Amino acid sequence: MKKYFIGIDVSKETVDVSFVESDFQRQPEYLAQYPNGKKGYRSMVRDLRLALRGTSSGQWLFCCETTGAYDRQMCHWLTEHGMHVWRESALQIRQSLGIRRGKNDKADSMAIADYARRHHDKANLFELPDKELAALKDLFLYRQTLVDKLKGVKNRLKAQKSQGQAASPAAKFIRRDANSELRRLERSIAECEKAMKEVISSDEQLQRNYELVKSIKGFGLVVTVALIVFSGNFQVVPTANKMATYCGVASFRNISGTTLDSRQDVRHLSNLRLKGVLTMAARTAIRHDDAMRQYYQRKIAQGKQHGVVINNVKNKLLHIAYALVRNGQDYQSGHVINGEAA
């Protein structure tokens, strides 16, 4: 069992650190604020060794919120130096704290330390990700950034055209420069996709799962890679039901007595990026897969709303993808999932 729990509030430039003992006799104690970089991490560990004399780093558990790029370097550095790190959902920590009035980084680090002490039995220790999978995720997210920029340029050109701005020197310059930027972004996206394929082909397991999932109608490069990177190549999120919950296509209800029975909105708890690409996959599958199209038409005929049926199709596609990876076989229209033909 850990003797000390160390809470870290991570921001872009700094990390605030607090610690607390495991016996609940003392309140969390604030240590200091450090730069969010390797020099700051070394100073943090040095100060912790001074403050927690008589204990080894094996008796410490670091806990921080998942903040994406901001905490990644710190978690990697601590893990590489033999420390135990627990990355917990920021929403999970926030909802566990009860009513709070105001906030600051110092108080947040103390709250995270106390959360780790109270809930350490649920800790899921951070592990260094596979290098190829990490590279694939970086490329996927960078491609999404390029696509967002491309949409912005297209919208600018569309707005200029709708306003009838065509003859002035300024309008001509904007159009010429925007078209140049459009071509540059399209080339960058194509190169990024090529790099993604090269990473996939360099790893046997990635290549296997990619080919299996991509055999589903509606699953192209982007959708398949999105599912692979956000599922941790089907290891971090190991089942279709958990993935459906993670990306917001599983259905949940609010039920209480005889007066409350409604569908719960879980969009704010979902990975909206993955949910979005699954929506595109579902629409394509309905158009090009006979079994999916028949399922969609059957549910619509039963009076189901279009959005509900699309959500059901996304759920089916997830179950099919996980089944293909588990069984090592390509997709065939009519696969039986949950007792019903896909």
C-alpha positions in Angstrom: 0.0 0.0 0.0 1.2 3.5 -0.8 2.2 5.7 2.1 1.9 9.1 0.4 -0.4 10.4 -2.3 0.9 13.3 -4.4 -1.7 15.4 -6.2 -0.5 17.4 -9.2 -2.6 20.2 -10.9 -1.2 20.5 -14.4 -1.4 23.6 -16.6 0.5 24.6 -19.8 3.4 26.3 -18.1 3.4 25.0 -14.5 2.5 22.1 -12.2 1.2 22.7 -8.6 2.1 19.8 -6.2 0.6 18.7 -2.9 0.9 15.6 -0.8 -0.9 13.7 1.9 -0.4 10.7 4.1 -2.5 7.6 3.9 -3.8 7.5 7.5 -6.4 10.3 7.2 -4.9 12.0 10.3 -3.7 15.0 8.4 -5.0 17.3 5.7 -3.2 17.6 2.3 -0.1 19.8 2.4 0.9 22.1 -0.4 4.5 21.6 -1.6 5.3 24.2 -4.4 4.8 25.2 -8.0 7.2 24.0 -10.6 7.8 24.6 -14.3 6.0 22.1 -16.5 9.2 20.6 -18.0 12.0 18.1 -17.1 13.9 20.7 -15.0 10.7 21.3 -13.0 10.1 17.5 -12.5 13.6 17.0 -11.2 13.1 19.8 -8.7 9.7 18.4 -7.7 11.1 14.9 -7.0 14.1 16.4 -5.1 11.8 18.4 -2.8 9.5 15.4 -2.3 12.5 13.3 -1.1 13.2 16.0 1.4 9.7 16.4 2.6 8.9 12.7 2.7 12.0 11.5 4.4 12.0 7.8 5.5 10.0 6.7 2.4 11.1 5.6 -1.0 9.5 6.6 -4.3 7.9 3.1 -4.4 5.7 4.3 -1.6 4.4 7.3 -3.5 1.4 7.5 -5.9 1.3 10.5 -8.2 -2.2 11.5 -9.3 -3.1 14.1 -12.0 -6.0 15.0 -14.2 -6.0 14.0 -17.8 -5.2 17.2 -19.7 -4.1 15.9 -23.0 -0.8 17.3 -24.2 -0.1 19.2 -21.0 0.4 16.2 -18.7 1.9 13.8 -21.2 5.5 14.8 -20.8 5.3 14.7 -17.0 3.6 11.2 -17.0 6.3 9.9 -19.3 9.1 11.3 -17.3 7.9 10.1 -14.0 7.1 6.6 -15.3 10.5 6.3 -17.0 12.1 7.2 -13.6 10.3 4.4 -11.8 7.4 6.4 -10.3 3.8 5.3 -10.1 1.4 7.6 -11.9 -2.4 7.6 -12.0 -4.1 9.7 -14.7 -7.7 10.2 -13.7 -10.5 11.8 -15.6 -10.8 15.5 -14.7 -14.6 15.1 -14.7 -14.4 12.2 -12.3 -12.3 14.2 -9.8 -14.4 17.3 -10.2 -17.7 15.5 -9.5 -16.3 13.7 -6.5 -15.4 17.0 -4.7 -18.9 18.1 -3.9 -19.8 21.8 -3.6 -16.9 24.1 -4.1 -16.8 27.9 -4.0 -14.0 29.2 -6.2 -10.9 27.5 -7.3 -7.1 27.9 -7.8 -4.2 25.7 -8.7 -3.0 25.3 -5.2 -6.4 24.2 -3.9 -6.9 21.9 -6.9 -3.6 20.0 -6.3 -4.6 19.5 -2.6 -8.0 18.2 -3.7 -6.4 15.8 -6.2 -4.1 14.5 -3.5 -7.1 13.9 -1.2 -9.0 12.2 -4.0 -6.0 9.8 -4.6 -5.9 9.0 -0.9 -9.6 8.2 -0.8 -9.9 6.3 -4.1 -6.5 4.7 -4.6 -8.1 1.2 -4.7 -9.5 2.3 -8.1 -6.2 3.5 -9.5 -5.2 2.5 -13.0 -1.5 3.1 -13.3 -0.2 4.9 -16.3 1.9 2.8 -18.7 4.2 4.1 -21.4 2.3 3.7 -24.7 3.5 1.7 -27.7 5.7 4.0 -29.8 4.0 3.2 -33.1 0.6 3.7 -31.6 1.6 7.0 -30.0 3.0 8.1 -33.4 -0.2 7.1 -35.1 -2.3 9.1 -32.7 -0.1 12.2 -33.1 -0.5 11.9 -36.9 -4.3 11.4 -36.6 -4.7 14.5 -34.4 -2.4 16.6 -36.6 -4.5 15.5 -39.7 -7.6 16.7 -37.8 -6.0 20.1 -37.2 -5.2 20.4 -40.9 -8.7 19.4 -41.9 -10.1 22.1 -39.5 -7.8 24.7 -41.2 -8.9 23.5 -44.6 -12.6 24.0 -43.6 -11.8 27.5 -42.5 -10.2 28.4 -45.8 -13.1 27.0 -47.8 -15.6 28.9 -45.7 -13.6 32.1 -46.3 -13.7 31.6 -50.0 -17.4 30.7 -49.9 -18.2 33.8 -47.9 -16.3 36.0 -50.3 -18.1 34.5 -53.3 -21.5 34.9 -51.7 -20.8 38.6 -51.0 -20.0 39.2 -54.6 -16.4 40.3 -53.9 -14.6 39.4 -57.1 -13.3 42.4 -59.0 -11.3 44.4 -56.4 -7.5 44.0 -56.0 -8.0 43.0 -52.4 -10.6 40.3 -53.3 -8.3 38.9 -56.0 -5.4 38.7 -53.6 -7.5 37.0 -50.9 -8.8 34.5 -53.5 -5.3 33.8 -54.9 -3.7 33.4 -51.5 -6.6 31.3 -50.1 -6.5 28.9 -53.1 -2.7 28.6 -52.6 -3.3 27.8 -48.9 -6.0 25.3 -50.0 -3.6 23.4 -52.2 -0.9 23.4 -49.5 -3.3 22.0 -46.9 -4.5 19.3 -49.3 -0.9 18.2 -50.0 -0.2 18.2 -46.2 -3.2 16.1 -45.5 -2.2 13.6 -48.2 1.3 13.4 -46.8 0.0 12.9 -43.3 -2.2 10.1 -44.5 0.8 8.5 -46.2 2.8 8.8 -43.0 -0.1 7.1 -41.1 -0.1 4.2 -43.5 3.7 3.8 -43.1 3.4 3.7 -39.3 0.6 1.1 -39.6 2.7 -1.1 -42.0 5.7 -1.0 -39.6 3.8 -2.8 -36.9 2.4 -6.3 -37.4 -0.4 -6.0 -34.9 -1.5 -2.6 -36.1 -1.5 -3.8 -39.7 -3.6 -6.8 -38.8 -6.2 -4.9 -36.9 -6.3 -2.1 -39.5 -6.9 -4.5 -42.4 -9.7 -6.4 -40.4 -11.6 -3.3 -39.4 -11.1 -1.5 -42.7 -13.0 -4.4 -44.4 -16.2 -3.1 -42.9 -18.1 -1.0 -45.5 -18.0 2.6 -44.3 -14.7 2.3 -42.5 -11.9 4.1 -44.5 -8.5 5.2 -43.3 -9.7 8.0 -41.0 -12.5 6.0 -39.2 -10.3 2.9 -38.8 -7.3 4.8 -37.4 -9.6 6.8 -35.1 -11.0 3.6 -33.6 -7.5 2.0 -33.3 -5.9 5.0 -31.5 -8.8 5.8 -29.1 -9.2 2.1 -28.2 -5.4 1.7 -27.7 -5.4 -0.8 -30.5 -8.4 -2.6 -28.8 -6.4 -3.1 -25.6 -7.0 -0.1 -23.5 -10.8 -0.2 -24.2 -11.1 -3.9 -24.6 -14.8 -4.5 -25.3 -17.4 -3.0 -27.7 -19.7 -2.1 -24.9 -17.1 0.0 -23.1 -16.2 1.7 -26.4 -19.8 2.4 -27.1 -20.0 4.1 -23.7 -16.8 6.0 -24.3 -17.9 7.5 -27.6 -21.5 8.1 -26.5 -23.4 5.6 -28.6 -24.6 3.5 -25.7 -28.1 4.3 -24.4 -28.7 5.3 -20.8 -31.9 6.3 -19.1 -32.9 8.3 -16.0 -35.6 6.4 -14.1 -37.1 7.3 -10.7 -40.4 5.9 -9.4 -43.3 6.4 -11.7 -42.7 10.0 -12.7 -39.3 10.0 -14.4 -38.3 7.8 -17.3 -36.2 9.6 -19.9 -33.2 9.2 -22.1 -30.0 10.6 -20.6 -28.0 13.0 -22.7 -24.4 11.8 -22.5 -22.8 14.0 -25.2 -20.7 15.9 -22.6 -19.3 12.6 -21.3 -18.3 11.3 -24.8 -15.4 11.4 -27.2 -17.1 13.6 -29.7 -14.3 13.4 -32.2 -14.7 9.6 -32.4 -18.4 9.8 -32.4 -18.3 12.2 -35.3 -16.3 9.9 -37.6 -18.5 7.0 -36.6 -21.5 9.0 -37.8 -19.9 9.3 -41.2 -19.1 5.6 -41.2 -22.8 4.7 -40.3 -24.2 6.9 -43.1 -21.8 5.3 -45.6 -22.6 1.8 -44.4 -26.4 2.4 -44.8 -25.8 3.5 -48.4 -23.4 0.7 -49.4 -24.1 -2.3 -47.2 -27.3 -4.2 -48.0 -27.7 -5.6 -44.4 -27.2 -2.2 -42.8 -29.6 -0.6 -45.2 -32.3 -3.2 -44.5 -31.8 -2.7 -40.8 -32.1 1.0 -41.1 -35.2 0.8 -43.2 -36.8 -1.8 -40.9 -36.2 0.4 -37.8 -37.6 3.5 -39.6 -40.7 1.6 -40.6 -41.2 0.7 -36.9 -41.4 4.4 -36.1 -37.8 5.0 -34.8 -36.3 8.4 -35.4 -33.5 8.8 -37.9 -31.0 9.9 -35.2 -31.8 7.0 -33.0 -31.4 4.5 -35.8 -28.1 6.1 -36.9 -26.9 5.7 -33.3 -27.9 2.1 -33.3 -26.0 1.5 -36.5 -22.9 3.1 -34.9 -23.3 0.7 -32.0 -23.6 -2.2 -34.4 -20.5 -1.2 -36.3 -18.5 -1.0 -33.1 -19.6 -4.5 -32.1 -18.7 -5.8 -35.6 -15.2 -4.2 -35.5 -14.4 -5.7 -32.1 -15.8 -9.1 -33.2 -13.6 -9.0 -36.3 -10.4 -8.2 -34.3 -11.3 -10.9 -31.7 -12.0 -13.6 -34.3 -9.3 -12.5 -36.9 -11.7 -12.5 -39.9 -12.7 -9.9 -42.5 -16.2 -8.5 -42.6 -19.0 -10.1 -44.5 -22.4 -8.5 -44.8 -24.9 -10.3 -42.6 -22.6 -10.9 -39.6 -24.7 -11.8 -36.6 -24.1 -9.4 -33.7 -26.1 -9.6 -30.4 -28.3 -12.3 -32.0 -29.3 -10.1 -35.0 -27.8 -10.0 -38.4 -25.7 -6.9 -39.1 
